[in-house]
Amino acid sequence: MSDLIDLVRAELSIPVDPRAAAMAQAIAAQYPGTARAVLFYGSCLRETQLDGLMLDFYLIVSDYGDAYPKRWMAVANRLIPPNVFPFQHDGLIAKYAVLSEADFHRLNGAETRNVSVWARFAQPSRLVWAVDDTAKSRAVAAVARAAPALLAAAGPVDGEAPLDWWRRAFALTYSVELRAERTNRAQSVVDSDAERYARFSIPAMAAIPTGARSGGWARRRLEGKALSIVRLAKASLTYAGGIDYLAWKINRHAGTKIEIKPWQRRWPLIAALTLVPRLMKSGAIR
């Protein structure tokens, strides 16, 4: 595991666009006394021009109760993690998800059937802000759990090349969520940085926990899609302009032309649920 932790620590430390780093600091500043770390992840890591894109961050906090002035927001984050919020800074736009240190560690592990966190952090990310060295070390340790969890869940196949194991594993995770992604997305994730995944392969395989279970993907799909619907419903209440973001995300990835009507903004919870059949019809849900 130490080899993998060293690789993760080095990758998380790679510098990012100064504007992305400034945005991370601004996000953390909204949560004084409870912000622990901010991670930058997603496709924008590979972009040199950030204008017009939506950046993705995870904010790690010490405690949900201390993070929110309203108790129901803390309860929502605890019961259906994460809460997601829009953010703007220095001309850039972003969204950030909020998790506690304990949940971030747990949801990156092989003991968690839900794929949403470890599937993302098995991919490259950057630790762009941390309150202190302890918070930094905990973030590194949590992220280091993600790649072994991904590979363990997919399980090995005799004679399969390591990069194909990664590709198959990511393809399985995309099948679990209501994700508006093209069918070749899993392959492109690996092929866009094949050297990185080759370098991570042996350490990640060696770090797979003893007794970690593979398979169970039919159950993961049922639970994952149901949870995705619940999260969409929750986001329509917690995310300002969430219904517009949802339509933008679907249009961007699935090539559709959904336009939000006034009644959908007035009743975002119902509107979010009505978009699910549209996703299915478009073929974006796999």
N, C-alpha and C positions, 0 to 999 in steps of 0.2 A: 504493500500500500504506500510505502514511503516514496517509491519511484513515481507513482501516479500523483501523489500530493505535490511533489516537486514540479512535475509537468504542469499541473493545474495552477500552482502558485505563479509559475513563470508566465503562463498564458494570461492569467487574470491581471498581471502587472503590465502587460503591453499597453503603451500610451494610446489614447484615443484623441479624436478631434477635440481641441480645447473647448469648443462650444458645447459638446456633449458632456465633458467633465464639469463645466460651469452649470449646466442644467442639473446634473446629478447633485451638486452642492446646493442648488436652489431647492430641489425637492427635499433634501435632508433638512434644510433650514426650516421647513414648514412643521417639523416634528421635533422641536428642541427637547432634549432630555430623554427621548426614546428612540431616535434614529440611530441605527447601529452601522448599517452599510447600504450602499447603493450599487447595483450591478447593471451593466449595460449589455444587452444581448439582442439577437435577432439579425435580420438581413441587413440592417443599416450598418452593422460592423464592417461590412465589405464595401460600403459606399464612401466615396470621397466627396460627394456633393450631397449635403444633408437638407438643403432647402427644399421644401415641398414634401418631404418624407415625414412619416410618423415614427419617432424613435421609441424604443421599448426599454423600460427599466423595471427592476425589482427593488423596492425599498424594504429593507429588513429592519424591524423594530424590536425593542425589548419586550413590549407588552401591548396588547391591543387596547386594554383599558386606558393606558396612558396616551395612546396615539390619537384617540378621538374624544371630542367634547360630548358627543352623543352616544349613550350606552348602546343603542340599537345597532350603530355602526360597528362597534366592537364585537357585539354578539354575531352579527352577520359575517364578519371577517373570521371569527372563530369557528362558526358552524359550517360555512361554505367558503373556504379560502380559495383565492385571495379576493380582497376588494380591489377594484381597478378605477383609476381616476385619470382625467385628462390634465395636461399641463402645457403651458407655453412659457418660453423664456428666450430672450434675445433673438426673436424672429423665428425660432424653431418650435415645432409642436411635438408632443410626446404623450404617451400614456405610461402610467406606472402602476404596478401591482404591489400590494402590501402583504407581507408575511412576517410573523414573529420569527425570532431566531430558532425557537424550538420547532415550529412548523416547517421552516425552510430545511432544517436538518432532517426531519422525519420524511418530508415529501420528496426528498432527493434519494431516499433509500429503497433498497430492493424489497423491503417489507411492505411497501405501499403499492397496492394494485393500480391506483390512479396514476396515469402516465404524465399528467400535464406539466409537472415540475421537472422530473428527472429526464424526460424526453427533450426539454429545452436546454437544460444545463449539461447534458452530454455533448451538446454542441458548443462552439466557442462562445465565451462571454468575457467581460472585463469588469474587474472590481474598481470602480471609478471614484469611490469615496468610502471611507471607513472612519468611525469616530476615534478608534484607537487600535493598537496592535492586537488586542484580544479579539475585538470584533473582526478584524481582518483574518486572523487565524481560524476563527469559527466559520467564516464564510468560505475560506479555502477548503476546510475539512468537509463542509456540507456539499460543495460543488464536486469534490472528489468522489463522492458517493454516486453521482449521477450516471457516469458511463458504465460502471459495473452493474448498476441496476438495469440499465437499458439492455445490455448484452445478456444478462441473466434472464430477463423476462422473455427475450426471443429464444434463448437456448441455443446450444451449438448444434451444427449439422455436420456429420462426417464428411470430410473432404472439402468443406466450404472455406474459401479464402476469407481472411479477416475483413477486407473491405466489403465483401458481399454479406458478411454477418452484420456489419453496420447498416448497410443498405436495407436488408431485410428487416432489421430491428426498427429502423425509422419508419419503414412502410407500415409495419404493424401498429406503431403508435398513431400514425395519421388515420388509420382505419377506426380508431377508438373515439375520436372527438368529432364534433361538428365543425370540421375545419374546411374552409373554402380554399382548397389547394389543388393545384394541377396534379395529374396522376404520376408525373415523373419527379415530383418534389423530393421524395426520399432519396432517389439516386442523385439528384443535383446537389443536395445538402452535402453528401460525401464527396462527390466528384469535384465540387468547387474548391475543396481543400484536402485532396486525397493524401497528401504527405502528412498532414496533421493527424488524420485518422490512422494512418499506418504507424505513426510514432506512438500514438496512444494505445494501440491494440494490445500489445503484450502486457503492459502495466495494468490496463483495465481488465483484461481477462484474469490476470493473477489476483486482482483485488475482488473478484466476484465472491461474495460471502458464502462460506460453506453451508450447504443446505438450502441455498436460494432456489426458489421454485420458478420454473419456466412454464410457458403455456397459459392456459386459462383465458385465452383471448376472446372467446365468445362471451364470457362473463364480463371481461373488461369492456367490451364494446357496449353491452347493454348498460352497464353502470356508467361508462364514460359519456355516452350520448345523453342519458338521462341527466347526469350531472351538468353537462354542457347546456342543456335547456334551462335547468335551474339557475345556472350562472348568468345566462342571457337575461332571464327574468330579473335577477337581482341587479344586474348591471343597468337595466333600464331605470332602476330606482336610485342607484348610487352614483352612476356615471352621468354627469351633466352632458347632454347631447349624445347620450349613449346610442339611441336609435339611429341617429345620423351616422355615427361611427360604424355601427354594425352594417348599415347599407353600404358605406364606403368600402369596408373591408371585403364584403361579398363581391361588390362590383370590381374591385381591384384584382382579386384573385380568381374569380370565376368568369369574368368578362360579361357579367350581366349589367342591366341598366335600371336597377331599382331606384325609384324616387319616393321619398318619404312624403306622405300627405299630411295636412294639418291635423286630422284626427289621430294619426299615429303619434304625433308629438304630444298631443293632449293625453293620450292613453298609451304610454310607452310600454307598459307591461304586456298589454294585449297585443300591441304591434310587434313586440319582440317574438312572441309565440307564433304570430301569423307568418313570420318570415321563415320559420323552420320548414314548412312545406315547399316554399320557394327554393330553399337550399336543396332540398331533395330532388325537386323537379329539374333543377339546373344541372344535377349530377355532381355538385360540389361536395355532397356528403358521401363518403365512401365507406 
